[in-house]
């Protein structure tokens, strides 16, 4: 009996379901797909989650005001800017093996 829904196992032509084989190794320029806009969307999407509501509730439970709790959360997240700066070094800083 045929149905209108095709069965697809994700093995042919689906870029999203391929396994990353390089790990942390250098990726050549011609194999890179991400643009700064893609990466910014990825980071923004991961930053917006329920965890911050829990942090805020905990901080307010410890006696912080709403604005103080918000400031603590924002300052904590701005520290990830330093992580972003450190990641810009890239493969140029990798120690060469002889």
C-alpha positions as CSV (number, residue, x, y, z in Angstrom):
1,X,0.0,0.0,0.0
2,X,1.5,3.3,-1.1
3,X,1.3,6.4,1.1
4,X,2.1,10.0,0.3
5,X,4.9,10.1,2.8
6,X,8.3,8.8,1.5
7,X,10.5,6.9,3.9
8,X,14.0,8.5,4.1
9,X,16.8,7.2,6.3
10,X,18.9,10.4,6.1
11,X,21.8,8.6,4.4
12,X,21.8,10.3,1.0
13,X,22.2,14.0,0.4
14,X,21.3,15.2,3.9
15,X,24.1,17.5,5.0
16,X,22.6,17.9,8.4
17,X,22.9,14.2,9.2
18,X,26.5,13.7,8.2
19,X,29.0,12.8,10.9
20,X,31.8,15.2,11.6
21,X,35.0,13.4,10.8
22,X,37.6,16.1,11.5
23,X,37.0,16.7,15.1
24,X,39.2,19.6,16.1
25,X,41.6,19.3,13.1
26,X,42.1,22.1,10.7
27,X,39.3,22.5,8.1
28,X,40.5,23.7,4.7
29,X,39.0,27.0,3.4
30,X,37.1,25.2,0.5
31,X,35.2,22.9,3.0
32,X,34.0,25.7,5.3
33,X,30.3,26.5,5.0
34,X,29.6,28.9,7.9
35,X,29.6,32.7,7.6
36,X,29.7,35.1,10.5
37,X,25.9,35.5,10.1
38,X,25.4,31.7,10.5
39,X,27.6,31.6,13.6
40,X,26.0,34.7,15.1
41,X,22.6,33.0,14.7
42,X,23.9,29.9,16.3
43,X,25.3,31.7,19.3
44,X,22.2,33.8,19.7
45,X,20.0,30.7,19.6
46,X,22.0,28.9,22.2
47,X,22.0,32.0,24.5
48,X,18.2,32.2,24.7
49,X,17.1,29.4,26.9
50,X,15.2,28.6,30.1
51,X,18.4,28.4,32.1
52,X,18.4,32.2,32.6
53,X,14.9,32.2,34.1
54,X,16.2,29.7,36.6
55,X,19.3,31.7,37.3
56,X,17.1,34.8,37.8
57,X,14.8,33.0,40.1
58,X,17.7,31.7,42.2
59,X,19.3,35.1,42.5
60,X,16.0,36.7,43.4
61,X,15.6,33.9,46.0
62,X,18.9,34.9,47.5
63,X,17.6,38.4,48.0
64,X,18.8,40.2,44.9
65,X,16.5,42.7,43.2
66,X,15.3,42.0,39.7
67,X,17.6,44.6,38.2
68,X,20.6,43.3,40.2
69,X,19.9,39.7,39.1
70,X,19.6,40.9,35.5
71,X,22.9,42.8,35.8
72,X,24.7,39.7,37.2
73,X,23.4,37.5,34.4
74,X,24.4,40.0,31.7
75,X,27.9,40.5,33.2
76,X,28.3,36.8,33.4
77,X,27.4,36.4,29.7
78,X,29.6,39.3,28.5
79,X,32.5,37.3,29.9
80,X,31.9,34.9,27.0
81,X,33.1,37.8,24.8
82,X,36.6,37.0,26.0
83,X,36.1,33.4,24.9
84,X,35.2,34.6,21.5
85,X,38.3,36.8,21.3
86,X,40.4,33.8,22.3
87,X,38.9,31.6,19.6
88,X,39.8,34.1,16.9
89,X,43.5,33.1,17.1
90,X,42.7,30.0,15.1
91,X,45.2,27.6,13.5
92,X,48.0,30.1,13.4
93,X,48.7,29.6,17.1
94,X,48.9,25.8,16.9
95,X,52.3,24.5,17.8
96,X,53.9,23.0,14.8
97,X,54.9,19.3,15.1
98,X,58.3,18.4,13.7
